[in-house]
Every structure is written in structure tokens, then in C-alpha cells.
Amino acid sequence: MRVHQREDRPSDGNLPLETNAFVGRAGELTGLVGALDAARLVTVTGAGGVGKSRLAVRAAARCAPDDGVWRVDLAPLRDPEFVEYAVVEALALTDHTTRGPRETLLAHLAERQLLLVLDGFEHLVAACAALVSDLLRHAPGLTVLATGRRPLGVAGERLFPLAPLGEDAAVDLFVERAAEQGLTVGDDEDVRELCRRLDGIPLAIELAAARLRVLSPGQLLDRFDDRFRLLTGGSRDALPRHQTLRTAIGWSHELCTPGERLLWARLSVFAGRFDLAAVEHVCSGNGLDADDVLDVLSELLAQSVVAREETATGVRYRMLGTLRAYGADWLEAMGDATRLRRRHRDWYVGLATRCELDWFSPRQKEVAARIEAELPNLRRALEYCLTEPDEAHLGQYLAGSLWFYWAGCGRLSEGRRWLERSVESDAGKTDHEQARLKALWVLGHVAILQGDAVPALAALQECREEAERVASPTAVAYAEHRTGCLALVTDDMAGAETLLRSALERYQEIGELNCNVLMGQVELAMTRAFQGDLPDAVTLCEDVRRVCEDHGERWTRSYALYVLAYAAWREGNPARARELLTDCLAGAHTFHDLLGSVLAVELLALVTATEGDVAEAAVLQGAASAMWPSVGLPLFGSAYYNAPHELCEATAREHLGAERYEECVRQGSRLGRDRAVARALGRDRARNALPAPRGPVRPTRGATDMRKPAASPTRKGGETAG
């Protein structure tokens, strides 16, 4: 058994590696591993700070099934509505359909052998219980390991209560943590008494050990005794271990300097991980100079109040939920919570603005990774905007500015939910038209990508009518552009061409140039190619390619390469088509762009058949068929897009026979996305080429129902990442 690790978005595991010494839990670890072998739902329960998460991670690492271990950190989440989205995110799933997140999870888990760790669910019990019950009922290969302060209450749940450390183990942990600081502490009566006072709670022991640079165990004990008597005198109804942890945290807090206490409280506004730049902006001022933030943060790190982590996006910090909650209480008591939440919101609105602009640059991949890392904080900022009076316009602006993430990173379902909430939150108000207009055209775009034509058209019509009323040429251009996308995927080529040309003229008039504009040009090229004007399509896409390369842009460029490859194949040059498609697929897969990837694989299958390797072509068609359910209606239900697919299938069936063809398709469908892409990128070109058709490939009658589009083929997601 193993736990899979990947540096980007993993395909078969996301469990963090534990680096701290694991002291005093050998028996519990063996017991939890045994419980996971015997039950499909195991819940580790215990007081805060007792070590539930660390034990769960260790046990999961020993039990990893074939499809890996996936951990969902629920501590930063507040809204039960987004529990399912958090699980989708943790599993690195992309889904462009109108399916809800639970349906996406059920489809993904149905035939997999997988261990799901739900870490810190106690504030979301009802939502987690309903989800776990449904998943276990429909996914026979799923095992769930949950951690929380209370049971989930689901049928078949096996509880694993975790007690504090025994005295010897507690002393061992204290001595071990002292040694990690280069300090030698003996097993003496002061140490033992301190560990007894701390009730063997690992978090309390680690907080105490972090103070050894300044205080001896005896001095720590004296100070703790005073604090314990002060804090527990009037709290007789609290559980003793909860009293002890609260006392230990309060005692650690009391030993902090005023600046350290202030930063501790202010850091509680962050959800999940955060970086130094965010801390310096959000937490400075009013008693904490920006130049002092790094030094104060370093002291909180040394005291184990804050943890430091190396991530793909650089050094980031986090606070344990128990310590964050304590800081949040202090922030409320100081009367500063609203101001800090507003500063937090402002920082992440600014971050989204910068990332949207940076998407049209060589930094696209970094932008995608940054937004992925900041999603918990962006959710919190959106939540603040949409629940506070007179803040909805900023929620609209933020949800709209993140369109590149919703469209390109497989977050359509969550993005649509935020966009709908933001638009509904101030329906009828006209104080901030531009933010609302942006949210409307982004909502229309997302709905098109999901294949939901009616709501898409409604949002775009509302956007255009309102934009014309308030004289917003930018919003008119975007609304017209997205309506052209809708016409394209519903096979109205003449209508699509008219709308897209008009939108591009509007963009030129207002001086708009970004990935959106270039994607509109790619879409126009597609209409020309489908109508038989290959030279015009090539001219349009070569222009897009040049501009993208001048700006270091890769995402839109990959769609231009797709159209150029289609034209090369149509012109009888499969070798050139393969070269272009290989580049296209590599770019799309880099951004985890599922739509761009599956389109490239589909066309590569036809090119492969044209080159003579019809068995491999059938394998690639099978691989594409397994990817389409997460995108939407295969080939958008478009007769134009479906014609090359049907030609490839007919060619392969003719040479292989029906039985052999179906066998190859089944083989491809079992590859999985990463292996399918690797195979498509790595295979050698076949030698015995079949003649490529000259002249246009016409859509065939009886093709898949084209009335319900699934996505925009050149997903005009312009500023998208993934």
C-alpha cells in the first residue's frame, strides 16, 4: 500500500507527508489501522488538540488503497453548502456539466477503491453526515476516515475515541519537542507535573515546549498554575480536558507580547493557509507597524502558534483551528473583527484583480496555482460580501473577476453558484451597474460551458439590455460575444459569425485586448472552418498565435493550434496536424483544461486513423469517450464537431471490424485522463498513412442531438486557467 504524492494537482492522492516525530501513539495507530480494515466509516473523536488529525494522517498512510488517500480539510469552511465543493476540490475533479457536486462525486467514486479523510467536520456535522451516507451507499469501494469532536451519527459508523497521552508518553513528547529546538530537558518532577497539569494533551504540551527558550520547566509550571486557577475558577460546567486546553492556550497567549497577541487575533480572519504579503497588508496598522509584522510572525512561529509550510506557490503559514478560534474570540472582544474582515476582503479582491490581468501574460500557470491555493480565503471574502449589507456589488465584482478560474480550472459548478448568489443578492438595485453587468456575462458564459442554454441566454440578454441602457460598450461587447459562442455550439454558424464579428469590432473600438478577445477570434475562425473557408480560418488563428506568443500567453494559443490542426488535416497534411495537436494538448493539459484536452484527443484520433494506425485511433476515441461525461454532451451535440468523430469511427470499424473496434475503445476508456494524454503525446507516428479527405467534412444527418450544447468549443474563457 502507498500514499501517492504529486507536485501539481494529484490524480490519485493528496495526503500530506508528516515530518514531525510521532510520539506515544503506536498502540492507537495500530488500532486505527485495524478499524479501517474492519469498517468503511471510522470516526476518530476526541477533544481539541488531542492529535486526531495527525493520527488519521499516519493511519491513512498505512492503509492507502489502489486509488489513493485524499484528505479534505474542513476547518476553513463555514458554509455547509460548500462541503461538497470542498470534497470535489480535494479530489482534483473538473466537471463542466450542470451536474451538482454530489452527482460529480458519486460518478467519480462509483468504481474506485479510495480512502477519503474528512478532517475537522464538527462544525458541519449535518452536511457531512448526509454526504458520507450517500457516498458510502453508492460507492462500494469507498472508505471514509473522519475526525471531529463528536460522531457523525451515520449508520455503520465505527467510533475510535482518542484519549490524551499517558504520563510517560506526554513526557517523551515534551522532551522530543525540546530536543528539536536544541534544548536538553530531563525527565524530572517539574516536567512530569507540568505534563500532568496539561492533561497529556499534545497541543498543550507543544505550546509549553515552545516556551523553553525563555523559561525553565519549573518557571513554566509556576506560571501555568496561576493561570489555571484563574481560568477554571468559574467554569465548573466545562469538561476538564477542555478547561485544560483553554487554559494552556490562554496561558500561552498571556506569555506573548502585546504585538504578538494582536497579530494572533488578526490572523484568525484567514481561512486555511496564507502568505506573508497578505499578513503584512491585512494585519498591520493600529498598533502593529507593517515593518514589524515579519518579526512578530517569526515569534509566533517559534511558539508553535503558527506553522510554516513549503508549497508549490511558495512559503505559506497556517494556524490550527483551536488556536484560530481563540484568536477570533479575542478579535471580537477587541471590537476589531469587522474592520479586519473588510481588510481581508479588500486584499483578496485585489488579488483576484491582479490575477485576472496577469492571465494575459507568461504567468498563466503561476496564476492558476495561486488562485487554487487561495480558494479558501477567496470563498471567505465572497461570503463576507454576500452576507454584509451594501457589499453585494463587491461580491459581484469578485465572482466576475474569477471567471478565468471558474472556466479554466474545472470549477464551473461552484463559480456558477457564487455568480447566481451575487446577481440575486441585489436584484433591482442600480448603484453599481458595471459589477453586476460583469457578473451577468460571466454567468452566461459559465452556463454555456455547462450546456445550459436557456439560463445562459437569459443572463446574456439581461446583460445586453442593461448595458445598452447605461451605455456600457464593454458589457455590450462581452454579451454579444458570449451569445455568439452559444450560436456556435448550437450549429448556427451564420448567426455565430455575425455576432462574433460584431463583438470583435466592438472590442477594437474600445481598445480591448486580452484572452477573451483572442478567443473570440478563434471562435470566429472555427465558424469559417466549418463553413469551408479554411484560408480565412488559418489567417485568423495565425494572427491569434502570433499575439499570444508575443505576450507569452499559452491557454488561448492552444485553442488556436486546435483550429490550425483541423485545417491542416482537412488540407491533407496529417503530420502537420499531429505536430500542432501535440502542442495544443500539452498546453491544455498543463492548465488541467479538460475541454481543450478532450477536443485535442478526439482530433488526434482522426489524425491517427488517417496515418494508418486505426487500432490506436480507436483507443484514443475510447479515452475521449471516458472524458466527455465530465465535460458535457459529447462534442457539444454539434453535427459539425461530430462529423470528424464519425469519420474516424467509420474508418476504424471498416479496417478492424466491429468486435475489434469495440475492444480498442474499451481499452482506451480504462486509461484515465493522465495516461490517455501521455499516450496521445508519446506515441510514434504511424507509417502507413491512409489518404486524408480533400474538401470539407460535412455534418451528417442523424448526428447527436445538437439542441443542447455542453460547452463553447474554444471556451472563450479567455482569461482561464486550470
N, C-alpha and C positions, 0 to 999 in steps of 0.2 A: 504494500500500500504506500501511496505517496501523496504529498500535497504539491500541487502544481503552482509554479511561480512564473509570472511574465512581467516584463518591464512596462509594456503598454497595456492595452485592455486585454485581460486574460480571456482565454476561451475555455479553460477547464479548471480554474481555481483562483481564488483571490485571498487566501488565508495569509495574514501577516506572519512573518517569522518572529518568534520570541527570542530575544537576546539576553534578557536578564536571567541570572541563576534562579532555578525553580527549587525553592527550599521548602521542605516539610510537607509535601503533598503527594509523596509516592503512592501511598495507600489509596488516597482519594482518586488519583489519576488512574490507577488500575481498576478501581471500582467503576469509574465513569466510562472507561473503555468497555468494560463488561456490560454496563447498562445499555450502551449504544449497540452492542451486538444483540441484545435481547429485545429491544423496543425501538419502534420507529419514531417516537416522540419522547425525548428526555428533557426535563427542565431542571436546571441547576438553580436552586433557590438559596437565599441567604441574605444577611444584612449587607448594606452598602459597605464597600471597602474590604469585604472578606476574601476576595480573589476569584469571583465567579468567572469573569471574562478570561483571565489568564489560564485557569484550569480548563475551560472549554476549548480554548485555542490549542492547548497541549494535547488534550484528548482527541480532538478532531484531527490533528496531525498524525495520530496513530491509527485512525480509522478511515482514511480517505478512500472512498470507492472509486470506480473507474472514471467517473465524470467529475471527480474532484470535490473539494470543500469550498464553500462560498459563504463568506461572513457578511452579514448586514448589520451595520452599526446604527441602531435605532435611537441612541441617546440624543443626537442633534435634532431629531424630528419632533415637531409639536402637533401637527395636524394629522389626525387619524386617516384622513382622506388620502394621504400620500404614502402610507405604509406600503401599498402595493407598488407604487412607483419606485420606492427605495429598494425593494427587492429586485425589480427589473433592472435598476441601475447597477446594483451589486453583481448581478449575473451577467452584466455587459451585453444585454439584449438590445437589439434595434428592431423596431417594428413601425412600419409606415402605414399600417392599416387603421381602420376605425375601431379595431378591437380594443377593449379596455385592457388595463394592465393585468388584471387577473386572468383573463382569457389568454393573453400572451404567455403568462407563466404556466398555465395549465398545458398549453400546446407544447411549450419547451420542455417541461418536466415529464411529460407523459411516458416517455420511453427511456428516461435516463436514470442511471444509478448515481445518486448525488446526495451529499450531506450539506444541509443548509443550517448555518448558525445564526440565530436571531439573538443579537446581543443587546440587552438592556431594554426589554419590552414593557416594563412595569407601568409606564405612563400611557401605554397604548394597548392595554390588555384586550379590550373588546375587539378592536380591529385585527389584532394579531391572532386572536383565538379563532375568529371567523375565517381568516385567510388560511391558517395552518390546517384547520379542519377540512377545508375544501381541497387544499393541495394534497394532503395525505389520502383523501378519499379517491382522488383521480390520478395520482402518480404513484404507482406501486413500488417504484424504485427509489422513492424519496425518503430520507431520514432527516428529522429536524432536531437540532440541539438548541434549546433556548436558555437564556439566562435572565433572571429577574428576581425581584424581592418577594414575589408571590407566584403561585401556579397560574398557568394559562386556563385551566379548567376545561380542557378538551378531552373527549373520550379516548382512552388508551394511553393517556399521559403517564409517564413514569417519573416520579419526583426523585431528585437527588439533592437532599439538603446538604449544604456545605457549612460546616461549623468553623469557628475560628481555630487558629493554630493552638496546639498544645504548648505547654510552657517551654519544653526543650526546643521544639521547632521554632517557636517565636524568638527565643534567644539566638538560635542559629541564624535566623533571618536578620536580626539586628546586627549580629557580628559580621555577617556577609555584606550587608549594605555599608557598614563602616569600612570594611576592607576595600570596597570599591572606591572609596574616597581616599585610600592610602592611610587609613587610621587603624590602629590596633586597639581592640576593645576586648577585655577578658570576660569570662563567664563568672561575674561576681554578683553579690547580693543586690547591688544597685540596679544592675542590668535586669536581673530576674524580677525584681519588684516593679521596675518600670514596665516590663512586658506583661506582668500580671495586671497592672493598672490599665494597660492598653487593651486588656481582654483578648490578647492574641490576634487582634485584627490587623492583617498585613498592611493595609493602607496607613493606619495609625502608626504602626511600627516604622514604616519607611519615612513618614513625615518626621518622626522623632529622630531617626538616624541621620536625616539630612541636617540636623542642628548640631551634630557632633564637632563640626569645625570650630564652633564658638563655645559650646557648653559641654561639660562632662556629663556622664550618665547620672551622677548624683545631683548636679545642678538641674538637669532636665527633670528629674524626679521631684525635686522641691517645687519647681515652677508648675509642674503638672498637678501636683497635689492641691496647690492653691486654686488653680483654675477649675479642677474637678469639683471641689467643694462649692465654688461659686456658681458653677453652671448647673449642677444637679440638685441643688437645694430645693428648688421649687418645681422640679419636673418629675415627680414621682410616678406619673402615669406613663412615662416613656419607657420603652424596653431598655434594659440595662445596656445591651450592646449598642443600641442606637444612641443612648446617652453618652457612652464612652467615645464613639466615633465623633459625635458632635463636639464633645469636649476636646478631643485630640485636635480636630480641625480648628476649633476656636482658639485653643492654646497655641497652635502653630501660627494662626493669624495674629494673635496678640504679640508674638515674638517678632513679627515683621515691623519694619519701619513704616511710618505714615505713607511714604511713597509706594512701598510695596503693597500695603493694604489697598491703597487707591487703585493701583494697577490690577490687582487681583479682582477687585469688584468690577472694574471696567471690562476686563477680559471676558466676563461672563456673558457679554452681549453676542459673542461669536458662537456660531454653530459649527461643530466639528473642528477641523484644522484651520489655521490662519497663518499668515506670514508677517514678517517684521514691518513691511511697509504699511499694511493695514493697521497694525497695532500703533505705529507711530502717528498715523492720521486720526484714527478713531479715539484713541485713549489719551492723547496728550492734551495739555491745556488745563486751566482751572486747578492749579496746584501740582501739575506734573509737566515739566518742561519737555518739549519734544527731544531735546538733546540728551535728556536723562533717561528716556524710555529704554534704550538698549541696556544700560547698566542695571536698571531696576528689573527688567525682564531676566537678565542673567542671574540676579539673586533669586528670583522665583524659580528659575531652573535648578539652581544649586539646592534649593529647599524642597525639590520634588513637587512643588505646586503646579508647575508647568513641565511638560515633556517636549523634547526636541526630536524631530523625525526627519530623515533624509527621504525625499520623494522625487518622482520624475520631474516635478516642477520646482525643485529646489528645497531648501530647508523650510520646514513648517513646524508649527507648535500646536499643542492641544492641552486641554485640561480634562481631567477625569470628571465625569458627571457630578459626583458628590461634591467635589471642590468648586465646580462651576455653580452648582445650586447654592452653596454657601456664599459665594461672591455675589450672586444675583440678589440674595436676601439683603446683603449689605448695600448693594446699589439702590435697591428700592428704599431702604431705610434712610439713605442719604438724600433721597428725593431727586436723584440724578438719572434715573432709568430712562425716562422719555427722551431726554437730551442725547444720551448715549445711543439709544436705538435709532434716533434720527441721524446721528453721525455715521453709524454703521450703515444705514440705508444709503446715505449720500455716497459713501465710499464705494459701495457695490454698484450703484447706478453709474458712477464714474468709471468703474472697471468695465462694465458692460459696454459703455460708450466707446472706450478706448479699444476694446477688443473688436467691436464691430468695425471700426475704422481700420484696425490692423489686419482684418481678414483679407483686405485687398493689398497684400504685401507678401514678402518671403516668409513672414512669421506665422503663416496659417496653422501649421501643425502645433506650434507652441501655444497659439491662441486656443485651439481646441482642447489641449491638455489643461490649460489654465482654467477654462470655464468648467471643465469636468471636475477639477479639484475644488472649485469654489461653489459647486452646486448647492451644498447645504446652506451656505451663507446667502447665496442668491435667493433661495427659497425663503429664508427668513426675512430678507429685505422685501420680497414680493408680498409676503404675508403681512408685514407691517403696513405697507402701502394700501393694501386692500381691506384692512380692518380699522384703520385710523380715519377719522373724519377729514375730509378735504385733501386726502392724499392719493385718491384713486388715479389721478392723471399721471402721477409718477409711476404707479403700478403699470399703467398702460404703456408708458414710455419704456420702462424696464422690460416688460414682456415682449414688446415690439422690437427693442434693440437686440434681444437674444434670438431673433428669428434664425440667424445663421446656425445657432446651436440646436434649436428645435428641429430644423430641417435637415441638417447635415450630420448630426450625431445620433440619429435614431430616437429622438425624444419628442416625436410629433404628438403623442397622446398627452404627455404632461404639458407640453407647450400649449396645446390647444385648450387644455383645462385652465391654465393661467390666463390665456388670452380671452377666453369666454368670460371668466370671472371679472377681468379688468373692464371689459366692454360693458358688461351688465351692471357693474358697480356704480356707474354714473350715467346710465341711460337717460337721455333727455337734457343733460347739462351741456353747456356750450362754452365753458370758460377756458378749456384747454383743447381746442379743436385738433391741433396738429398731433398731439399724443394719441388721441382717440382714432384719428384717421390712420395713423401708422399701425395701431393695434388691429384695425379692421382689415387693412390689406394683408397684413401678416396672417391674420386669422383665415382669410380667404385662401391664401397660399397654402397654409398648413392643411386646410380641409381638402384642397385639390390633391395634395400629396397623399392624403388618406383615401382618395377616391370618393369623397363625399361631395358630390357636385352641387346639390341643391343648397346646403348651407354655405358653400363656397361662393356661389353666385349671389346669394342674398347679402353676404358680408361685403362683396366687391361692389355690388350695386349701391348699397348704403354708403360705402366709402366714396364712390364716384359722385353720387348726388350731393353728399355733404361737402366734398371737396370743391365742386363747382359752385355751391352756394357761398362758401367762404373764400373762393378764389385761391385755391391751393394747387398750383400747376404740378407740383411734385407728387402730391397724393393722386391727382388725376392720372398722371403717367403710370404710377405703380398699379392703380386699379385697372387701367386699360391693359397693361402688360399682363397681369395675372388672369384677366379674362381671356386674353389671347392664349395663355397656357391651357386654360380649360378647353378652349376650342380645339387646340392641337391634340389633346389626348382623347377627345371625343370625335376625332376624324373629320372635323370641319376645317379642312386645310385652307380653303379660300378665306373663310372668316378669320382663322388664326393669323394668316399672312397679313390681312388688312389691319387687324388690331395690333399685331406686333410691330409692323412698320410705323403705324401711327405713334405707338408708345416710344419707339426708338427716336422718332423725330422730336417728340416732346422732351426726352432726356437730353437730346443735343441742344435744344433751345434753352434749357435751364442749366446747361453745363454739368450734367450729372454723368459721372464715370466711376463705376465700381463693378463688382462682380455681378450685381443684379443686371446692369445694363449689358454687360458682355454676355450673360446667359440669355438675355432676350434676343441677342443677335444669333446665338447658337440655335435657339428655338426657331427663329425665322429661317435659318439655314436648313433645319430639318423639314420645315414645310416645303421649301424649294426642292429638296432632295426627293421627298415623297411625291412631288408633282412632276418629277423628271428633269428638273433643271440642275443637274449636277455641277456644272461650272459655276453657277451662282452660289450654290451651297458651299463649294470649296473656297471660293473667294471670300465669302463671309467668315468662314471658320479659320482660314489662314490669317485673316486680319485679327480675329479674336486671339489666336495663338500668339501672334506677334506682340500684342498688347499685354497679354498675360506674362509672357516671358520677359518683357521689359520691366514689369512690376514684380517679378518673382512669384506670381500667383500660379497655383497648381490645381486648385479644385475645379474652377471653371474650365481651365485648359483641358482637363481630362474629358470633359463633355465635348469640347471642340474636336479633340482627337477621335472620339467615337464617331462623329459625323464624317470626318475625313476618312476614317477607316471604312465606313459604309460606302462612301463614294468610291474609294479605291477598289473595294470588292466588286461593286457594280461595274467598274471600268475594266474588270478582268485582271486585276493585279493583287492576287491573294497574299503574296509575300509582303507587299507594302501594307496591306490591310492588317496582317498579323503584327508587323512592327509597330504600327500605330495603336493597335488594341492592347498590345503588351504594355506599352507606356501608359495607356489610358487605365488599364486595370490596376497597374501598380500604384498609380496616383489615387484612384478611388479607394483601394483597399487601405492605403496609408491613412486616409481620413475615416475609415470604417463606414464609408458611404455604400450602403447596401444596394441602393438603386443603381448607382453607377457601376458597381461590381457585377450585378446580375445582368445588366444590359450588355456589358463587355463580354461576359461569359457566353451569353446567347449568340452574339455575333461571332465570337471565336469558334463556336461550334460549327457555324455555317462555313467559315473560312477553312476550318479543319476538314470538313467534308469536301470542300472544293479542292483542297490539296491532296485528297485521296484517302485519308485515314478516317473512314466512315465509322469505324467502331469507336475511336476516340471521340468523334463528334457526338455520337450517341451518349457516351459517358458524360460529356460536358453538358448536353441537354438535360440529362438526369440531375447533374449538380445544380443547374439553374432552376429546375423544377422544384428542388428542395428549398431554394432560397426565396422563391416568389411568395409563398404564404406569409412571410414577414414583410413583404413589400405591398402586396395588394393583388388585384386582379392581374393574372399573368399577361405581360405585355400590354397592360392597361386596357385590355379588351378591345384593342385597336386592330382593325384589319390591316392597316399599313405596317404597324410594328410586327404583326403576326405573320405576314407573308414570308419573310426570310426564315422564320422558325419552321413554318410548314414546308418550305422548300428543303431545308436541311433534313427534317424528319422523313420526307418522301424519298430523298436521295439515300439516306441511311437504310431505310426499310427495304428499298429496292435492292441494295447490294448485300445486306445482311440477312434479310428475311425477318419476318415479324418476331419470331421467338428470340433470335439472337439480338435484335434491336432492343427488345424489352429487357433482356438480361443486362445489356450495357447500360440502359437507362437506370435500372435498379442499382447497379454498381455505382454509378455517379451520384445517385440520391443519397447513398450512405457515406459519402466522403466527408460531409461537414464543410462549413464555409472556408475555413483556413486551408484545409487540404485541397479543396477544389480550386481555390485561387492559386495555390502553389503549383498544382498540376497544370493549370492553364498557362501559367507563366513559364514553367520549366520544361515543357515537352519540346522535343526536337521537331523541326518542320518535316512533314511527310514529303516523300519524293515523287510519288506517282500522282500527279495532280489531275483532277478532273477539270473539264472546261468550265470556266465561270460564265454565268449568263450575261449576254450583252443586252443592253436595253433595260428599261425599268422593271422591277419586280412588282407586279400588280397585286393589290389586296384581293384575296379570294373570297368568293361568296360563301356564306355559311361559317365565316370565321367566328371566333369567340365574341360573345355579345359585347358590342362596343359602347353601349349606352351608359355604362358605369365606369368612369375612369378610376385608376388607382393612384396615379401619380403623374407629375409632369416629367416627361422623359429626360429633359435636360434640366431637371429640377432647378428651376430658376432660383433656387435657394441662394443665388449669388454669393452672399457672404456666409457660406455654410462651412461647417467643419464637422469632424466626427471622429 
